[in-house]
Amino acid sequence: MIRILKVIGWPLCPGGHILSTLSLAQGIGRCGFEVFIASPEGPLLENFISAGLRFIPCETLLEKSPWHLMAFFTLVRAVKKQNIKLIHAMDYKALYPCYLTAAYLGIPLIFTKAGGDVPKYRIPSISKVIVFSEELARGMRERYGDLISPIELIKERIDNSLFTPVESPSSQNKDLLNVFMAMRLEEGKRMWLETAINAMENLKKRSIPFKFTLAGDGPLRKELENRISRIRRYSSGEFCFLGGVADPAMMVHCYRGSDIVIGHGQGVLEAMACGKPVVVLGSGSRGTIVGPETVKLICEYNFSGRHMDVYPEVGGDLAEMIIALKDDSQRRINLERFSRRYIEEEYSLEVGIKKLAFLYRKSLDEPLIETFPKALFWFLNLALFRNKVLE
């Protein structure tokens, strides 16, 4: 078994990036690899351990730049002790400590930029760079034209054996509309959270009966609960905060119990695998229904909603889209069938695992492109001429 160390720079909390790492790491174990995870602890730790992944605590990664580079010492000890053959940095916070470690020990390094905008920070010379979307692949090839590493696209990361539809489609001709959303309640998600709650407030003012369930937790929870307590004064309508959901089976239950799922990224992909109509959120109370005529544009931008910044004509008022789906049961049924079929064809985890295993083996067979003295010089140059380690 070839031992791989995946390094995550953030606590193991519910979120698309962490869940994708878990799914791919668990699956890659069937391809002749033994996977170790180094990261700060978090509520999903038990999920990683129960999946057969070996955990190495690395709280130093939470320190602000450049102090997070001190994780180098923890990583070096782990690689030596466990005879690790390849390091995979799963986000930018892990990249630089992993770069130092890989260069010092003379082993390959792979970096994943899972989502978000095209980054501005410097990427050193490493074995491979993996992205999850065409938007990032195209943008990073343009911005990092001098990067020796190729940009590899692996978007397939949804476990179709876990996220499955119920045998019958979602309820039809039902008075109460069940809308579900999964998202971390943190400042960086404020735009999408406000878009969703604004739409629910619109439905409430129009006396449309609904139940809006929000799975997620974070520093914005109290603020959102206060906002919703004021909305409740208008008329009928139910709001439910589930908090952070760490159990995948619970998430499947939530998706299956909904009529419509709204959100972006991993959450809507999982809902589609469960055969649900989904609406991807944008800013300014806008959204796009994911269907045959829109999915190509939405996929290109990683189901993030950024497609509406480039193609505003495919966006519309979120509340109106929810109402349109509520009033058209046949369209919902068509979208349920489309959603499941699309994920099976385009986002199957098994395809992503095979691609990742190929890149691992290819990196292990290629000559190293960096040495520790060169890595130190790279950091020195960055510190002297850019005055900071991360832009």
C-alpha positions in Angstrom: 0.0 0.0 0.0 1.3 3.4 -1.0 0.8 5.9 1.8 -0.6 9.4 1.0 -0.9 12.3 3.4 -3.8 14.7 2.7 -3.5 18.0 4.6 -6.5 20.2 5.3 -5.8 23.7 6.6 -9.2 24.1 8.3 -11.1 22.2 11.0 -13.0 19.2 9.8 -16.4 20.8 9.7 -19.4 20.2 7.3 -18.8 21.9 4.0 -18.3 21.0 0.4 -14.5 21.1 0.4 -14.2 18.9 3.4 -16.9 16.5 2.3 -15.3 16.1 -1.1 -12.0 15.4 0.5 -13.7 12.7 2.7 -15.4 11.0 -0.3 -12.3 11.0 -2.5 -10.0 9.9 0.4 -12.2 7.1 1.3 -12.5 5.9 -2.3 -8.8 6.1 -3.1 -8.2 3.5 -0.4 -9.6 0.9 -2.8 -6.9 1.8 -5.4 -3.9 0.6 -3.5 -3.4 3.7 -1.3 -3.5 4.1 2.5 -4.6 7.6 3.4 -3.6 9.8 6.4 -5.4 13.1 7.1 -3.5 15.9 8.9 -5.7 18.9 9.9 -7.1 20.7 12.9 -9.9 18.7 14.6 -13.5 19.3 14.0 -17.0 17.8 14.2 -16.5 15.6 11.1 -13.4 13.9 12.7 -15.4 10.8 13.5 -16.6 10.5 9.9 -13.0 10.4 8.7 -12.0 7.9 11.3 -15.0 5.6 10.7 -14.1 5.8 7.0 -10.8 4.1 7.8 -8.6 7.2 7.4 -5.8 7.7 9.9 -5.8 11.1 11.6 -2.9 13.3 12.5 -3.8 16.4 14.5 -2.2 19.6 13.3 -3.7 22.6 15.0 -0.8 24.9 14.0 -2.4 25.2 10.6 -5.0 27.5 12.2 -2.4 30.1 13.0 -2.3 33.3 10.9 0.2 33.6 8.1 3.2 33.2 8.3 3.0 31.3 11.7 1.0 28.5 10.1 4.2 27.5 8.4 5.3 26.0 11.7 3.0 23.1 10.8 6.1 22.1 8.8 7.6 20.4 11.9 4.4 18.3 12.6 4.2 17.3 8.9 7.8 16.3 8.7 7.5 14.1 11.7 4.3 12.5 10.4 5.8 11.8 6.9 8.9 10.2 8.4 7.1 8.1 11.0 4.4 6.8 8.6 6.7 6.5 5.5 4.5 8.8 3.5 5.3 8.8 -0.3 3.2 11.8 -1.5 1.6 14.9 0.1 -1.7 16.3 -1.1 -2.4 19.9 0.1 -6.2 20.2 0.0 -6.5 24.0 0.3 -4.3 27.2 0.2 -3.8 27.2 4.0 -2.1 23.8 3.7 -0.2 24.6 0.6 2.9 26.4 1.9 3.6 24.2 4.9 3.2 21.2 2.6 5.5 22.7 0.0 8.3 23.1 2.6 7.7 19.6 3.8 7.7 18.0 0.4 10.8 19.8 -0.7 12.7 19.0 2.5 11.9 15.3 2.3 12.1 15.0 -1.4 8.6 13.6 -2.1 5.9 14.8 -4.6 3.3 17.4 -3.7 -0.2 17.9 -5.2 -2.4 20.9 -4.5 -6.2 21.1 -4.8 -7.9 24.5 -5.3 -11.5 23.2 -4.8 -13.6 26.2 -5.5 -14.0 30.0 -5.2 -12.5 32.6 -7.5 -9.3 32.2 -9.4 -6.6 32.8 -6.6 -4.1 35.6 -6.5 -1.6 34.0 -4.2 1.6 32.5 -5.5 1.7 28.8 -6.3 5.2 27.2 -6.1 6.6 24.6 -8.4 4.8 21.3 -7.4 3.8 18.1 -9.1 0.2 18.7 -9.9 -2.6 21.3 -9.4 -6.2 19.9 -9.2 -9.3 22.1 -9.6 -13.0 21.2 -9.4 -14.4 23.4 -12.2 -13.8 24.7 -15.8 -13.8 28.2 -14.4 -10.8 27.6 -12.2 -9.0 25.5 -14.8 -9.3 28.2 -17.4 -8.6 31.1 -15.1 -5.6 29.5 -13.4 -4.0 28.5 -16.7 -4.2 32.2 -17.7 -3.0 33.6 -14.4 -0.3 31.0 -13.7 1.1 30.6 -17.2 4.6 30.1 -15.9 3.6 27.3 -13.6 5.5 24.1 -14.4 2.6 22.0 -13.0 -0.3 21.2 -15.3 -3.8 22.2 -14.1 -5.9 19.1 -13.8 -9.7 19.1 -13.7 -11.4 16.5 -11.4 -15.1 17.6 -10.9 -16.5 14.0 -10.2 -16.9 13.7 -6.5 -20.6 12.7 -5.6 -21.2 9.3 -4.1 -24.2 8.0 -6.0 -24.5 5.0 -3.8 -25.0 7.2 -0.7 -27.0 10.1 -2.2 -29.9 8.3 -3.8 -33.5 9.2 -4.6 -36.6 7.7 -2.9 -38.5 5.3 -5.1 -41.3 7.8 -5.8 -40.9 11.4 -6.7 -41.4 14.2 -4.3 -44.9 15.1 -3.1 -47.2 16.6 -5.6 -50.3 18.8 -5.2 -49.3 19.4 -1.6 -50.2 22.7 0.1 -47.0 23.0 2.2 -43.8 23.6 0.1 -40.7 22.1 1.7 -37.5 24.1 0.8 -34.2 22.9 2.1 -30.8 24.6 2.2 -27.4 23.5 3.6 -24.8 26.2 4.2 -22.3 27.3 6.8 -23.5 30.4 8.7 -20.4 32.5 8.3 -19.6 35.9 7.0 -18.3 34.6 3.7 -21.7 33.0 3.0 -23.8 36.1 4.0 -24.7 37.0 0.4 -26.3 33.6 -0.3 -28.0 33.3 3.1 -29.6 36.7 2.7 -30.7 35.8 -0.8 -32.5 32.7 0.5 -34.1 34.4 3.5 -35.2 37.4 1.4 -37.0 34.9 -0.9 -38.7 33.2 2.0 -39.8 36.5 3.3 -41.3 37.3 -0.1 -43.2 34.0 0.0 -44.4 34.7 3.5 -45.7 38.2 2.5 -47.7 36.5 -0.3 -49.2 34.0 2.2 -47.6 31.0 0.4 -47.4 28.2 3.0 -43.9 26.7 3.2 -41.3 25.1 5.5 -37.8 26.4 5.1 -35.1 24.1 6.7 -31.6 25.4 7.0 -28.8 23.0 7.9 -25.6 24.7 9.0 -24.0 26.6 11.9 -21.6 29.4 12.5 -21.2 32.9 13.9 -24.2 34.3 11.9 -26.7 32.0 13.4 -28.0 34.4 16.2 -28.3 37.2 13.7 -30.3 35.0 11.2 -32.5 33.7 14.0 -33.3 37.3 15.0 -34.1 38.2 11.4 -36.4 35.2 11.1 -38.2 36.0 14.3 -39.2 39.3 12.8 -40.3 37.7 9.6 -42.6 35.3 11.5 -44.9 38.2 12.4 -46.2 38.4 8.8 -48.3 35.3 8.3 -48.0 31.5 8.0 -44.7 29.8 7.3 -42.3 27.7 9.2 -38.5 28.1 9.7 -36.3 25.4 11.1 -32.6 25.6 12.0 -31.0 22.2 12.2 -27.5 23.4 13.1 -24.5 21.7 11.6 -25.2 18.2 10.3 -22.2 15.9 10.3 -24.1 12.6 9.5 -24.3 12.0 5.8 -27.4 9.8 6.3 -29.1 12.7 7.9 -28.3 14.9 5.0 -29.8 12.3 2.6 -32.9 12.3 4.8 -33.2 16.1 4.5 -32.7 16.1 0.8 -35.3 13.4 0.3 -37.9 15.2 2.5 -37.7 18.4 0.5 -39.6 19.5 -2.6 -36.9 22.0 -3.7 -33.3 22.5 -2.6 -31.6 25.8 -2.9 -27.9 26.7 -2.4 -24.7 26.2 -4.3 -21.7 23.9 -4.7 -21.6 20.5 -3.0 -25.1 20.8 -1.4 -27.0 21.2 -4.7 -24.9 18.4 -6.3 -25.8 16.0 -3.5 -29.5 17.1 -3.7 -29.5 16.4 -7.5 -28.1 12.9 -6.8 -31.1 12.4 -4.5 -33.3 13.4 -7.5 -34.4 16.8 -6.4 -35.1 20.0 -8.3 -32.5 22.6 -7.3 -32.0 26.3 -7.6 -28.4 27.7 -7.5 -28.2 31.0 -5.6 -26.6 34.2 -6.8 -26.5 37.7 -5.3 -29.3 40.2 -5.1 -32.1 37.7 -4.5 -31.3 36.0 -7.8 -31.1 32.3 -8.7 -31.1 29.9 -11.6 -33.1 26.6 -11.9 -30.7 23.8 -12.8 -32.1 22.1 -15.9 -31.0 20.8 -19.3 -30.9 24.3 -20.7 -28.9 25.9 -17.9 -26.7 23.2 -16.4 -23.7 23.6 -18.8 -23.2 27.3 -17.8 -23.8 26.5 -14.1 -21.4 23.6 -14.2 -18.7 25.7 -15.8 -18.7 27.9 -12.7 -18.8 25.0 -10.2 -22.4 25.5 -9.2 -21.3 28.6 -7.3 -23.8 31.1 -8.8 -21.0 33.1 -10.4 -22.4 32.2 -13.8 -25.0 34.9 -13.3 -22.3 37.5 -13.2 -21.2 36.5 -16.7 -24.6 35.4 -18.1 -27.2 37.5 -16.2 -29.9 36.4 -18.6 -30.1 32.9 -17.0 -30.8 34.4 -13.6 -34.1 35.5 -12.1 -35.8 36.4 -8.9 -35.4 33.5 -6.5 -38.9 33.7 -5.0 -40.5 33.7 -8.4 -38.5 30.6 -9.4 -39.6 28.8 -6.3 -43.2 29.7 -6.9 -43.0 28.6 -10.5 -41.7 25.2 -9.4 -44.4 24.9 -6.8 -47.1 25.5 -9.3 -45.8 23.1 -12.0 -45.7 19.6 -10.6 -44.8 18.1 -14.0 -41.8 20.3 -14.3 -40.6 19.2 -10.9 -40.9 15.6 -11.9 -38.9 16.2 -15.1 -36.3 18.0 -13.1 -36.1 15.2 -10.5 -35.3 12.7 -13.3 -32.9 15.1 -15.0 -31.0 15.8 -11.7 -30.3 12.2 -10.9 -29.3 11.3 -14.5 -27.0 14.3 -14.8 -25.0 13.5 -11.6 -24.7 9.8 -12.6 -23.3 10.9 -16.0 -21.1 13.9 -15.0 -20.2 13.7 -11.2 -19.8 10.1 -10.3 -17.3 9.7 -7.5 -15.9 6.5 -9.0 -14.7 8.4 -12.0 -13.1 11.0 -9.8 -11.3 8.3 -7.8 -9.8 6.8 -10.9 -8.6 10.1 -12.2 -7.0 10.9 -8.8 -5.3 7.5 -8.5 -3.9 8.0 -12.0 -2.4 11.4 -11.0 -1.0 10.0 -7.8 0.8 7.2 -9.6 2.0 9.6 -12.3 3.4 12.0 -9.8 5.2 9.2 -7.9 6.9 8.1 -11.2 8.0 11.6 -12.2 11.3 13.2 -11.2 11.1 15.9 -8.4 11.0 19.5 -9.7 12.0 21.2 -6.4 14.7 21.0 -3.7 14.7 22.4 -0.2 17.2 25.2 -0.9 15.1 26.3 -3.9 12.0 26.2 -1.7 13.6 28.4 1.0 14.8 30.8 -1.7 11.3 31.0 -3.1 9.9 31.9 0.3 12.6 34.4 0.9 11.9 36.1 -2.4 8.2 36.1 -1.6 8.8 37.7 1.8 11.2 40.3 0.6 9.4 41.5 -2.5 5.8 41.0 -1.6 6.0 41.6 2.2 3.7 38.7 3.0 3.4 35.0 2.5 -0.2 34.9 1.3 -1.6 37.7 -0.9 
